Amino acid sequence: MSGYVPGEQPPPGTQVIKLNTNENPYPPSPEALKVLRELEGELLRRYPDPMAGAFREAASQVLGVPADWILVGNGSDDILTMIIRACCEPGRGVVYPMPTYVLYRTLTQIQGAEFVEVPYQEDYTLPVEQLIEAQGAVTFVASPNSPSGTVASVEELEELATQISGVLAIDEAYVDFAETDALEVAKKYDNVIILRTLSKGYSLAGLRLGFGVANPALLEGLIKVKDSYNVDAVACAVGAAAIADQNYKNTNAQKIKVSRAQMADSLKQLGFHVLPSQANFLLAQSPSGNAESLYKSLKEQGILVRYFNQSHLTDKLRITVGTPEQNEALIKLLNKIITSQISKSVSPTVS
């Protein structure tokens, strides 16, 4: 197997515009930072609450579900690991549409289980019938999906929930930038779990805190296989303050939505084909198909975007929405690079 390869993380202090790993460009909630500054040493001396109770209670208030419907993890990746540990083994595999978050494949391989990758249609319409036909022990659907930013409808997700025999895991890592969510699907069906994270909407990627929402009967099986103290005391306290500050999160999310629309328009003017996105990034198809060349040229001049050397993505870049200033710098540099490439391609040869 090949291990999961995260997006490039330049050393601290490096002068670079980082638009490659979908971090939020705005700082975390002042309320969360206040809790961090005021933490007492006693909190670090003792083992943390194994179920991260303070965060569960705060999330319960925000989401309108009982606290025992929430399972907290060291990032939502931790919840993904629990799901596969609990549900999969040789002969009981995982199904998901592709392209999507490739960690699904990696975790399945670690578990020694099989996986079925069902191709998305060209417009990233969810291949519901093929996913049902595969009948996985677990079916993963990222909505909004990465790298496309597209969403699955509630109707499609409910059809999956009722037609598969295993668990439907709906990965909503980017839901804070979307117009809809699938929380009601998890409330309605006992085999559905929603996964969310504080890495994106809450500007806390470095904290590593995520959670799942599902019927307690489903969570009971996952709790059996989680690490004993999987969420540290600092993450629990800071995360509880962050999720309670919905006004701050929503304000920043709205800024990103506005910038996302502006960036999409600017990329289209440069000749890119851009999929409609409900995440904090855009998947943009290069006008000349030379996405890798553009990625390298941007990197050489201090701007990082994400290039995937895999099927259906070699002519595309995934670009995180940054601040207006960062986005403007990206568009200006892309325009300069593309103009230069066009100029070179039409220059007469000298004999």
FENZI-V131541 format. One record per residue. N is the residue number from 1. RES is the residue in three letters. PHI is phi in degrees with one decimal (NA if undefined). PSI is psi as a letter, one per 20 degrees, with the letter a starting at -180 (none if undefined). D_LAST is the distance of its C-alpha to the last C-alpha in Angstrom with 2 decimals. Layout:
# FENZI-V131541
((N & RES & PHI & PSI & D_LAST) (N & RES & PHI & PSI & D_LAST))
This chain:
# FENZI-V131541
((1 & MET & NA & r & 51.18) (2 & SER & -106.0 & p & 48.58) (3 & GLY & -71.7 & q & 49.99) (4 & TYR & -67.8 & p & 49.27) (5 & VAL & -110.9 & o & 46.35) (6 & PRO & -68.4 & r & 46.98) (7 & GLY & -64.2 & q & 44.35) (8 & GLU & -60.2 & p & 43.01) (9 & GLN & -117.8 & o & 45.56) (10 & PRO & -66.3 & q & 44.15) (11 & PRO & -58.6 & q & 46.68) (12 & PRO & -54.3 & q & 49.08) (13 & GLY & 89.1 & i & 47.82) (14 & THR & -66.4 & p & 44.12) (15 & GLN & -81.0 & n & 42.39) (16 & VAL & -151.3 & q & 40.94) (17 & ILE & -92.9 & o & 41.38) (18 & LYS & -101.9 & o & 42.86) (19 & LEU & -124.7 & l & 42.47) (20 & ASN & -121.4 & i & 42.46) (21 & THR & -129.4 & j & 46.13) (22 & ASN & 60.5 & k & 47.89) (23 & GLU & -73.1 & q & 50.13) (24 & ASN & -73.8 & p & 51.87) (25 & PRO & -77.1 & i & 50.38) (26 & TYR & -101.7 & q & 53.86) (27 & PRO & -70.2 & r & 56.59) (28 & PRO & -65.4 & r & 59.57) (29 & SER & -55.5 & p & 62.82) (30 & PRO & -56.4 & h & 64.77) (31 & GLU & -66.4 & h & 67.82) (32 & ALA & -67.4 & g & 66.13) (33 & LEU & -66.3 & h & 65.04) (34 & LYS & -63.1 & g & 68.61) (35 & VAL & -60.7 & g & 70.02) (36 & LEU & -62.2 & g & 67.58) (37 & ARG & -66.1 & h & 68.61) (38 & GLU & -99.9 & j & 72.30) (39 & LEU & -61.0 & p & 72.44) (40 & GLU & -92.2 & q & 75.41) (41 & GLY & -59.4 & h & 75.28) (42 & GLU & -61.4 & h & 77.92) (43 & LEU & -64.4 & h & 75.48) (44 & LEU & -85.4 & h & 73.29) (45 & ARG & -68.0 & h & 76.23) (46 & ARG & -94.6 & q & 77.37) (47 & TYR & -63.7 & q & 75.70) (48 & PRO & -78.6 & r & 74.30) (49 & ASP & -59.7 & p & 75.79) (50 & PRO & -62.7 & h & 74.57) (51 & MET & -109.1 & j & 74.11) (52 & ALA & 51.6 & l & 72.68) (53 & GLY & -57.6 & h & 75.58) (54 & ALA & -62.9 & h & 74.77) (55 & PHE & -71.1 & g & 71.36) (56 & ARG & -56.4 & g & 72.83) (57 & GLU & -65.2 & g & 75.36) (58 & ALA & -64.7 & g & 72.82) (59 & ALA & -66.3 & h & 70.52) (60 & SER & -59.3 & g & 73.58) (61 & GLN & -65.4 & h & 74.39) (62 & VAL & -71.8 & g & 70.87) (63 & LEU & -89.1 & i & 70.41) (64 & GLY & 73.1 & k & 73.97) (65 & VAL & -124.6 & q & 74.51) (66 & PRO & -61.1 & q & 77.12) (67 & ALA & -60.6 & h & 76.04) (68 & ASP & -77.4 & j & 76.68) (69 & TRP & -89.8 & j & 73.94) (70 & ILE & -118.6 & p & 71.36) (71 & LEU & -121.2 & p & 69.98) (72 & VAL & -102.0 & q & 67.98) (73 & GLY & -138.9 & r & 65.25) (74 & ASN & -78.2 & m & 62.92) (75 & GLY & 81.1 & q & 60.20) (76 & SER & -67.1 & i & 60.13) (77 & ASP & -59.3 & h & 58.41) (78 & ASP & -64.0 & h & 61.84) (79 & ILE & -68.3 & h & 63.39) (80 & LEU & -56.7 & g & 60.78) (81 & THR & -61.4 & g & 61.83) (82 & MET & -60.5 & g & 65.49) (83 & ILE & -60.4 & g & 64.94) (84 & ILE & -72.1 & h & 63.23) (85 & ARG & -58.9 & g & 65.76) (86 & ALA & -77.8 & h & 68.64) (87 & CYS & -110.4 & i & 67.47) (88 & CYS & -119.5 & q & 65.16) (89 & GLU & -167.8 & r & 65.48) (90 & PRO & -53.7 & p & 64.52) (91 & GLY & 95.0 & i & 65.36) (92 & ARG & -128.7 & n & 65.29) (93 & GLY & -105.7 & a & 61.70) (94 & VAL & -118.5 & q & 59.50) (95 & VAL & -127.7 & q & 57.64) (96 & TYR & -162.5 & q & 55.03) (97 & PRO & -80.1 & q & 52.17) (98 & MET & -131.9 & q & 48.55) (99 & PRO & -75.9 & q & 46.34) (100 & THR & -157.2 & a & 48.86) (101 & TYR & -68.6 & o & 50.13) (102 & VAL & -74.6 & i & 49.44) (103 & LEU & -63.5 & h & 52.40) (104 & TYR & -55.6 & g & 54.59) (105 & ARG & -65.8 & g & 53.10) (106 & THR & -59.8 & g & 53.37) (107 & LEU & -64.8 & h & 57.01) (108 & THR & -65.4 & g & 57.88) (109 & GLN & -65.3 & h & 56.45) (110 & ILE & -59.0 & h & 58.40) (111 & GLN & -76.7 & i & 61.52) (112 & GLY & 77.6 & k & 60.87) (113 & ALA & -101.2 & r & 60.91) (114 & GLU & -87.0 & q & 58.72) (115 & PHE & -136.5 & q & 56.40) (116 & VAL & -121.8 & p & 55.19) (117 & GLU & -106.1 & o & 52.02) (118 & VAL & -97.5 & p & 52.05) (119 & PRO & -65.1 & p & 48.72) (120 & TYR & -66.6 & q & 48.68) (121 & GLN & -72.3 & r & 47.67) (122 & GLU & -56.7 & h & 44.31) (123 & ASP & -93.1 & j & 46.09) (124 & TYR & 64.4 & k & 48.12) (125 & THR & -66.8 & p & 51.35) (126 & LEU & -67.1 & p & 53.87) (127 & PRO & -80.6 & m & 54.44) (128 & VAL & -59.5 & g & 58.22) (129 & GLU & -61.4 & g & 59.37) (130 & GLN & -68.9 & h & 57.27) (131 & LEU & -65.7 & g & 58.42) (132 & ILE & -64.9 & g & 62.02) (133 & GLU & -59.8 & h & 61.60) (134 & ALA & -71.0 & h & 60.43) (135 & GLN & 47.1 & m & 63.70) (136 & GLY & -78.8 & q & 62.74) (137 & ALA & -63.5 & h & 65.28) (138 & VAL & -135.2 & p & 63.05) (139 & THR & -117.8 & p & 60.59) (140 & PHE & -98.4 & p & 58.25) (141 & VAL & -134.7 & o & 56.80) (142 & ALA & -86.7 & p & 54.90) (143 & SER & -147.4 & o & 55.45) (144 & PRO & -61.8 & q & 53.37) (145 & ASN & -83.5 & q & 51.05) (146 & SER & -113.8 & p & 48.35) (147 & PRO & -101.5 & j & 45.43) (148 & SER & -84.4 & h & 45.82) (149 & GLY & 80.1 & j & 48.48) (150 & THR & -84.6 & q & 50.26) (151 & VAL & -119.1 & q & 54.04) (152 & ALA & -93.4 & q & 56.50) (153 & SER & -76.0 & q & 59.36) (154 & VAL & -59.6 & h & 62.95) (155 & GLU & -63.1 & g & 63.78) (156 & GLU & -64.7 & g & 61.20) (157 & LEU & -68.9 & h & 62.45) (158 & GLU & -67.2 & h & 66.07) (159 & GLU & -62.6 & g & 65.29) (160 & LEU & -61.1 & g & 63.85) (161 & ALA & -58.1 & h & 66.84) (162 & THR & -88.4 & i & 69.31) (163 & GLN & -107.8 & i & 67.58) (164 & ILE & -100.5 & q & 66.59) (165 & SER & -92.6 & i & 69.18) (166 & GLY & -102.0 & b & 67.63) (167 & VAL & -89.6 & p & 66.59) (168 & LEU & -102.9 & o & 64.10) (169 & ALA & -105.6 & o & 62.33) (170 & ILE & -101.4 & o & 60.61) (171 & ASP & -88.1 & o & 58.25) (172 & GLU & -106.9 & l & 58.28) (173 & ALA & -57.1 & h & 56.42) (174 & TYR & -108.3 & j & 54.69) (175 & VAL & -63.8 & h & 57.67) (176 & ASP & -67.4 & i & 58.13) (177 & PHE & -108.8 & j & 55.08) (178 & ALA & -99.9 & r & 56.13) (179 & GLU & -91.9 & i & 58.32) (180 & THR & -137.8 & r & 60.57) (181 & ASP & -144.8 & r & 61.90) (182 & ALA & -116.8 & k & 63.83) (183 & LEU & -58.8 & h & 66.75) (184 & GLU & -65.5 & h & 69.24) (185 & VAL & -66.5 & g & 67.99) (186 & ALA & -66.3 & h & 68.96) (187 & LYS & -67.6 & h & 72.32) (188 & LYS & -86.5 & h & 72.96) (189 & TYR & -121.1 & p & 71.98) (190 & ASP & -71.3 & i & 73.28) (191 & ASN & -101.4 & j & 70.24) (192 & VAL & -115.7 & p & 67.66) (193 & ILE & -127.9 & p & 66.44) (194 & ILE & -99.6 & p & 64.22) (195 & LEU & -112.2 & p & 62.07) (196 & ARG & -136.2 & r & 61.17) (197 & THR & -143.6 & q & 59.86) (198 & LEU & -97.8 & j & 60.06) (199 & SER & -70.4 & h & 56.52) (200 & LYS & -97.9 & f & 54.77) (201 & GLY & -63.9 & h & 57.03) (202 & TYR & -100.5 & j & 59.18) (203 & SER & 60.3 & k & 56.46) (204 & LEU & -127.2 & l & 58.11) (205 & ALA & -60.5 & h & 55.50) (206 & GLY & -75.6 & i & 56.56) (207 & LEU & -80.4 & h & 60.21) (208 & ARG & 61.9 & m & 59.81) (209 & LEU & -144.5 & p & 62.35) (210 & GLY & -144.0 & r & 62.42) (211 & PHE & -158.4 & r & 65.13) (212 & GLY & -117.4 & q & 66.12) (213 & VAL & -124.8 & p & 68.54) (214 & ALA & -163.3 & r & 70.61) (215 & ASN & -56.0 & p & 74.15) (216 & PRO & -54.6 & h & 76.08) (217 & ALA & -64.8 & h & 76.80) (218 & LEU & -72.6 & g & 73.08) (219 & LEU & -62.7 & h & 72.61) (220 & GLU & -56.7 & h & 75.55) (221 & GLY & -69.2 & h & 73.59) (222 & LEU & -73.7 & h & 70.60) (223 & ILE & -61.2 & h & 72.83) (224 & LYS & -59.3 & h & 74.06) (225 & VAL & -109.5 & j & 70.67) (226 & LYS & -79.5 & q & 69.42) (227 & ASP & -62.8 & q & 69.42) (228 & SER & -60.3 & g & 72.72) (229 & TYR & -121.2 & m & 71.42) (230 & ASN & -82.4 & i & 67.98) (231 & VAL & -121.8 & p & 67.80) (232 & ASP & -77.4 & r & 68.48) (233 & ALA & -64.6 & h & 70.87) (234 & VAL & -65.5 & g & 68.27) (235 & ALA & -61.3 & g & 66.13) (236 & CYS & -63.0 & g & 69.27) (237 & ALA & -68.4 & g & 70.52) (238 & VAL & -67.5 & g & 67.23) (239 & GLY & -63.3 & h & 66.26) (240 & ALA & -62.0 & g & 69.63) (241 & ALA & -67.6 & h & 69.15) (242 & ALA & -67.8 & g & 65.61) (243 & ILE & -70.9 & h & 66.51) (244 & ALA & -72.6 & h & 69.52) (245 & ASP & -91.3 & m & 67.33) (246 & GLN & -67.0 & h & 65.99) (247 & ASN & -60.5 & g & 65.52) (248 & TYR & -65.6 & g & 63.03) (249 & LYS & -60.9 & g & 61.06) (250 & ASN & -66.4 & h & 61.03) (251 & THR & -63.0 & g & 59.90) (252 & ASN & -68.1 & h & 56.85) (253 & ALA & -61.5 & h & 56.11) (254 & GLN & -65.7 & h & 56.17) (255 & LYS & -58.0 & g & 53.68) (256 & ILE & -67.3 & h & 51.32) (257 & LYS & -61.5 & g & 51.82) (258 & VAL & -63.6 & g & 50.90) (259 & SER & -64.9 & h & 47.77) (260 & ARG & -60.2 & g & 46.88) (261 & ALA & -64.7 & g & 46.93) (262 & GLN & -65.6 & g & 44.86) (263 & MET & -64.8 & g & 42.23) (264 & ALA & -59.8 & g & 42.10) (265 & ASP & -61.7 & g & 41.51) (266 & SER & -65.2 & g & 38.73) (267 & LEU & -65.6 & h & 36.95) (268 & LYS & -63.1 & h & 37.29) (269 & GLN & -65.5 & h & 35.71) (270 & LEU & -85.4 & i & 32.64) (271 & GLY & 101.1 & j & 32.54) (272 & PHE & -75.3 & q & 34.54) (273 & HIS & -94.8 & p & 37.31) (274 & VAL & -121.2 & p & 40.39) (275 & LEU & -72.3 & q & 43.61) (276 & PRO & -65.1 & p & 46.87) (277 & SER & -117.2 & q & 48.21) (278 & GLN & -116.3 & k & 51.74) (279 & ALA & -114.8 & a & 50.81) (280 & ASN & -99.8 & k & 49.38) (281 & PHE & -153.6 & r & 45.82) (282 & LEU & -128.3 & q & 43.31) (283 & LEU & -102.3 & o & 41.32) (284 & ALA & -119.9 & p & 38.00) (285 & GLN & -86.7 & p & 35.47) (286 & SER & -60.8 & p & 31.87) (287 & PRO & -62.4 & h & 30.18) (288 & SER & -112.8 & j & 27.19) (289 & GLY & 79.1 & j & 29.32) (290 & ASN & -97.2 & l & 27.75) (291 & ALA & -61.7 & g & 31.09) (292 & GLU & -63.4 & g & 30.69) (293 & SER & -63.7 & g & 27.47) (294 & LEU & -64.3 & g & 29.32) (295 & TYR & -56.7 & g & 32.35) (296 & LYS & -67.1 & g & 30.48) (297 & SER & -65.3 & g & 28.72) (298 & LEU & -61.7 & g & 32.13) (299 & LYS & -61.6 & g & 33.84) (300 & GLU & -59.9 & h & 31.47) (301 & GLN & -109.2 & j & 32.44) (302 & GLY & 92.2 & j & 36.17) (303 & ILE & -125.9 & p & 36.98) (304 & LEU & -100.0 & p & 38.34) (305 & VAL & -126.4 & r & 38.53) (306 & ARG & -105.6 & p & 39.46) (307 & TYR & -117.8 & p & 37.14) (308 & PHE & -112.0 & o & 38.86) (309 & ASN & -88.0 & m & 37.13) (310 & GLN & -146.4 & r & 39.55) (311 & SER & -52.3 & p & 39.95) (312 & HIS & 74.5 & i & 39.59) (313 & LEU & -125.8 & i & 38.32) (314 & THR & -67.1 & i & 34.83) (315 & ASP & -104.4 & j & 33.26) (316 & LYS & -130.2 & q & 35.83) (317 & LEU & -120.9 & p & 36.91) (318 & ARG & -100.6 & p & 40.54) (319 & ILE & -120.8 & o & 40.95) (320 & THR & -69.6 & q & 44.28) (321 & VAL & -78.7 & o & 45.57) (322 & GLY & -101.0 & b & 46.00) (323 & THR & -71.4 & r & 47.43) (324 & PRO & -54.6 & h & 46.09) (325 & GLU & -68.4 & g & 44.29) (326 & GLN & -64.7 & g & 42.66) (327 & ASN & -63.2 & g & 41.65) (328 & GLU & -63.7 & g & 40.13) (329 & ALA & -63.0 & g & 38.08) (330 & LEU & -61.6 & g & 36.82) (331 & ILE & -62.9 & g & 35.82) (332 & LYS & -62.4 & g & 34.04) (333 & LEU & -69.7 & g & 32.01) (334 & LEU & -59.7 & g & 31.23) (335 & ASN & -60.3 & g & 30.09) (336 & LYS & -63.9 & g & 27.80) (337 & ILE & -65.2 & g & 26.31) (338 & ILE & -65.1 & g & 25.89) (339 & THR & -62.0 & g & 24.38) (340 & SER & -64.5 & g & 21.82) (341 & GLN & -66.0 & g & 20.98) (342 & ILE & -64.2 & g & 20.70) (343 & SER & -60.5 & g & 18.46) (344 & LYS & -66.6 & h & 16.00) (345 & SER & -72.7 & h & 16.23) (346 & VAL & -105.5 & i & 15.44) (347 & SER & -65.9 & p & 12.69) (348 & PRO & -67.4 & q & 9.59) (349 & THR & -79.3 & q & 6.49) (350 & VAL & -108.1 & p & 3.80) (351 & SER & -104.5 & none & 0.00))
